[in-house]
Amino acid sequence: MASLPTTNAGWLELGNQYLLRHPMRTAPLVPERGDGLYMWDVEGRRFIDFQSGQLCVTLGHSHPEYVKALCDQAHKIIQVGTTFIAPSEVLLAKKMAEIAPDPLQKSFFACTGSESNEMALRLVRKYTDRFEVIALMRGYHGQSYGSASITGRGGMLREGYGPMPTGASFIPTPYEYRCQFCRDEACCNLGCADAAENVIDSSTSGRPAAFFFEPLMSAAGQIVPSKEWIQRIVEICRERDILTVADEALTCFGRTGKWFAFEHFDFVPDIVTCSKGLGGAVPLCAVMTSAEIADAAVAKGFMPFSSHAGDPLLCETGLANIEIVDRENLVENARVVGNYFMDRLKVLEDELEIVGEARGLGLCLGLELVTDKRSRTPNFEGAAMVTEYCYENGLWLPIVPRMQNKDPLSLRFMELSGSQVLRFMPPITITEAQIDESLEIIEAGLRIAEERTARVAPAAV
Ligand SMILES: Cc1ncc(COP(=O)(O)O)c(C=O)c1O
């Protein structure tokens, strides 16, 4: 048998022969093992992982107790039929109910974030007997047709896939840094919330079933809405009997310095979807809601199931994940270390022309890069340059696509996708010393990008 490749290039070449690869699968390294904050490629090079796997491994790679729970369960039983419940499934749902505020109490499980939103969409439609929903422009909820239909991005996410399921209308993103409603005002006037109300009243029956949103819009560029906006939108929803569905795929279970990101805004959604940070590495997702909504939906015939719903291996491992987060006080670590990290990012915002804004919550942070602070022109080139510099110096950041051309529509799609934003989401076990180590690399990359891409905007006339 031919010997296996030993280099990244060798594996990438073999991968090209047998895998369907595409522009989202272009990372130049092939990870082979991980330990905590770090991962190593097949050539033995070490990287600090600021993407936490695919934003899943909040405990870091292969936490020993997590691995033990996974292995112990694998030796007992891995999978059972969907008609059974598993003890670990019950205990995980119970733990989630203890952590989440009332009335969130009942959960059902499956595997991916897309699936959780797909199921939440079915739930709200069955429960309300209504099919319309609203969602946010720039929001991301997944790849399946239902979850894609509430994703507020066009371009390559829609082109060529035919019609999406109908029913979704989109409201403006609460994106203060690039707000079209209050940019000429001294402060936020909640114009985007007024516009949302207009969308609901003009594009829907006035009573859609639900509003799907990410309390922190990470994929769009770490956009954090204001508390006033959330509270106003929730008020608009409640006036119209619209259920609120918080998509906490990557913010759930500690990442933002609270168990759930919605807790930063003093409100409790009717339904929460969780995935990445729930399983901690294994493919596990949940839809969580009140007993009242769950029971009423089931009474109407709502019947979510799939082959891996509630698998003992997934639930036992997810339970171990949450118990470790709890026992090691990692939600607090995300808050404290996140604040330290943010303070240092704010210094860079003050010092560098290309840093338009540092923002985020806990350990879900980012820097929006611009060509200059006055024009706020998105600096895609700078973001790609910093990402590349970090990679060359042993820090892995979520990949930022290189600008393919300067065609205005492509630029628009890149901006809508937050391609000018560097995202920092390390495991929530990270220490301040490790933040210092990582920031040294990020700052050096930013200074190079500043030299090469900053420009002085013409003075306003
Ligand atoms: C907020 C949000 N929802 C849903 C998803 C889809 O999750 P998955 O890729 O597991 O289907 C993602 C993935 O990044 C996400 O960030």
The ligand as a MOL file (V3000), in Angstrom:
LIG
                    3D

  0  0  0     0  0            999 V3000
M  V30 BEGIN CTAB
M  V30 COUNTS 16 16 0 0 0
M  V30 BEGIN ATOM
M  V30 1 C -25.8790 31.3380 15.0440 0
M  V30 2 C -25.7460 30.0600 14.2570 0
M  V30 3 N -26.8390 29.3220 14.0200 0
M  V30 4 C -26.7690 28.1700 13.3440 0
M  V30 5 C -25.5750 27.7050 12.8480 0
M  V30 6 C -25.5340 26.4370 12.0480 0
M  V30 7 O -24.9390 25.4260 12.7990 0
M  V30 8 P -24.4070 24.0800 12.0820 0
M  V30 9 O -23.2430 24.4920 11.2420 0
M  V30 10 O -24.0170 23.2050 13.2400 0
M  V30 11 O -25.5200 23.5230 11.3000 0
M  V30 12 C -24.4070 28.4410 13.0770 0
M  V30 13 C -23.1150 27.9660 12.5450 0
M  V30 14 O -22.1240 28.6350 12.5220 0
M  V30 15 C -24.4990 29.6560 13.7930 0
M  V30 16 O -23.4180 30.4150 14.0270 0
M  V30 END ATOM
M  V30 BEGIN BOND
M  V30 1 1 1 2
M  V30 2 1 2 3
M  V30 3 2 2 15
M  V30 4 2 3 4
M  V30 5 1 4 5
M  V30 6 1 5 6
M  V30 7 2 5 12
M  V30 8 1 6 7
M  V30 9 1 7 8
M  V30 10 2 8 9
M  V30 11 1 8 10
M  V30 12 1 8 11
M  V30 13 1 12 13
M  V30 14 1 12 15
M  V30 15 2 13 14
M  V30 16 1 15 16
M  V30 END BOND
M  V30 END CTAB
M  END
